C-alpha cells in the first residue's frame, strides 16, 4: 500500500514540475516576442 502511495506522489510531483516548466517556457517565449515588438516599434 505504501509503495502505491509513494509512486502516486512521485508521479504527481513529476507532473506538477512539468506543468510549472511549461508555464515558465511559455512566459519566456511571450517576453521574447514582446521585446522583439518593442525593438521593432522603436526602430520605426
N, C-alpha and C positions, 0 to 999 in steps of 0.2 A: 504494500500500500504506500509506504513512504517513498519507494522508488518511483511509482507513478506520479506522486505529488511533486517530487523533485524534478522529474522530467517535464511535467507540465509547467512548472515555474521557470525552468530553463528555456523552454520554447517560448513562453510568454515574454520573458526578458529579451530574448533574441528578436522577436517580432517588434517589441517596443523600441529597441535600439535601431532596427531597420527603418521604422516609421520616422523616428527622430532624424536619422541621417538623410532620408529622402526630403524631409521638410527643410533641413539646413541646405541641401543642394539646390532645392527649388528657390529658396530665398537668395542664395548666392547668384543663381542664374538671372533672377529678376533684377538684382542690383547691377549686374554687368550690363544688362540691356538698358537699364535706366541711365547708367553713366555714359554709355555709348550715345544715347539720345541727347543727353545734356551736352556732350562734346560736339555733336553734330549741330546742335542749335547755337552753340557759341561760335562755331566756325562761320555760320551764315550771317 
